[in-house]
Amino acid sequence: MGGIVGFVLFTLLSYILIILNVPWLIIPIFIFMLTKIKKPKIKFNIQTLLILIVFTLGIAGQMAVITPSGVFQNGDLVFWSAHGHDASWHIALMEEIKRGYPFGNPSFAGEKLVNYHFFSDIAPAIIGKYLPISNLNLYFRVFPFFYSLFLGASAYFLTKKITNNFEASIWATIFTYFSGSFGWVIGKGESVFWATQPQSSSGNPPQIISNFLVLTFLYFVFSLTKKRSISTLLICILILATMVEFKVYGAIVVLGATLLSGLWQIAIPAGILAVILYLPNSTASSSFLIFEPWWYIRTMIVEPSRLNLVDWELKRQTYIYEHNWKRVVWLEGMGFIIFFFGNLGMRFIGLWEFLKTKLIIKFIIIISLTLPLLFLQKGVASNTSQFLQYFVLLFGILAGIGTAKITSKFKFLIPIIIIIMIPTQVGLIKEFYGLPNAPRSAFAKISSQELVALKFVKENTPEGTVLLTHPYNQYLNLGGTTPHIWDWFDTSYVSAFTERRTFMDDYEQADIMGYDYRPRYEIKKIIFESEDIDKVKTALSQTNANILYFPKAVRPMINPEVLGLTKVFENQTVEVWKIN
């Protein structure tokens, strides 16, 4: 648990030193922190062996859904799942952090970075700045290992703190690593009931960090209630306050639960520090939440990609028309039950323990379940489903405690519980990579030719260069076993791999963060799709870009040479032009 506290402290100190423009001071501080690490005393027995087995398998399972991405195949850089999008964004942020404070938006040049929890990118950025480790290895391999270790450790030690029982602690760790929703059991994906699961959280750094921070915060809260200590109190304040910049959803849930639990000595100073950290990196906008009750349950029922029970919705609409409110209430109640137990999976074993657990755990679960059932988020509505991760996470702890009690009396249930968990891990691996006899191709790639072009821009342009890229066209679909990343989705890959800002990329991320991307998108469309030279020249002048970068498959309608641009690079795949 000390390692997790050290990670949080390292991140906060790095942030402060970056603001003060002396980031190099983190080096002696880091060395000093390393000297304070105490060598753990390990007793080798059956319990130790079981812990090693569970942690090894758990970490391996989580690493399996992220480590294969960001590797080279036949010279191409390949990505599975959403990693081509998410990794590009986070790597671009890492490079932005290396440039120093104030942070700009790497994919929206000229605008300050706002409304995003960027603390998850500080530690890998600092490590990458001073150690010869690539961004790809830091993002896909080094930090995911420690995040997964921290997740399992926080689950184990929190449960040990609550119960002082080894069986309960190891079961809680098993549920945290391996238990998922009932989605795979019914032949659907892990998030068919909307909640993302801890197994795949390694592919989302803010999510997995907030998961183990919530568990670690509770560990120190319970330590504080048993033995009052100023250092423990400060740790609680530190974790809760910084959570707002690691994952704002977690901060909202935990701060709310802390207040409702009457832990004022933690909540008030943590809330003040959280505001100090949050406000400079946010915009003064109206509420980001929209009141839309039951949206998640309704979409879970009717969407073709989820349960696809259209008749259910037709019945509901009929009952509303007939004012048959008894039937309406019955249908809505059944929808909630499916939603509740579908998301929990085998973690429903923790229901009895929920009734008996600590008040703050109850409040975290209730808030994290209630908020998404009542509200959606502006921009990308489904983002509020991220509140649900703390509901399923803590039920994993409660399920571990409950399972230990049940299996102590009925040992024959142990293999049954484990077997029911298996579909989650198997299904997740299958979704990512297919089966051994039918492997799945990578979801997206950056070709070897384009990597050369990106490297050229990185090495031959000044740091303040702004790149103009083509507008993403979702209908283009050039085909191929593995599509080019720019034909797969709109991402920040150009910024990430050139280490330069772009005029406008990754419209989804921009929308989530509250930027009005549409004017810039229209400017890009004019530049690439218009045949009116004057209009294109005017649009170009509105970008303040220095470099025009595009794959040849999506080249502009007007030859850049006609516009007075100078070609500075060309290969089989990409052209790069200097905007004069």
Secondary structure, 3 states (H helix, E strand, C coil): CHHHHHHHHHHHHHHHHHHCCCHHHHHHHHHHHHHCCCCCCCCCCHHHHHHHHHHHHHHHHHHCCCCCCCEEECCEEEECCCHHHHHHHHHHHHHHHHHCCCCECCCCCCCECCCCCCHHHHHHHHHHHHCCCCHHHHHHHHHHHHHHHHHHHHHHHHHHHHHCCHHHHHHHHHHHHHCCCCCCCCCCCCCCCCCCCHHHHHHCHHHHHHHHHHHHHHHHHHHHHHCCCHHHHHHHHHHHHHHHHHCHHHHHHHHHHHHHCCCHHHHHHHHHHHHHHHHHHCCCCCCCEEECCCHHHHHHHHCCCCCCCHHHHHHHHHHHHCCCHHHHHHHHHHHHHHHHHHHHHHHHHHHHHHHHCCHHHHHHHHHHHHHHHHEEECCCHHHHHHHHHHHHHHHHHHHHHHHHHHHHHCCCHHHHHHHHHHHHHHHHHHHHHEECCEECCCCEEECHHHHHHHHHHHHHCCCCCEEECCCCCCCCCCCCCCCEHHHHCCCCHHHHHHCCEECCCCHHHHHHCCCCCHHHHHHHHHHHHCCCHHHHHHHHHCCCCCEEEEEHHHCCCCCCCCCCCEEEEECCCEEEEECC
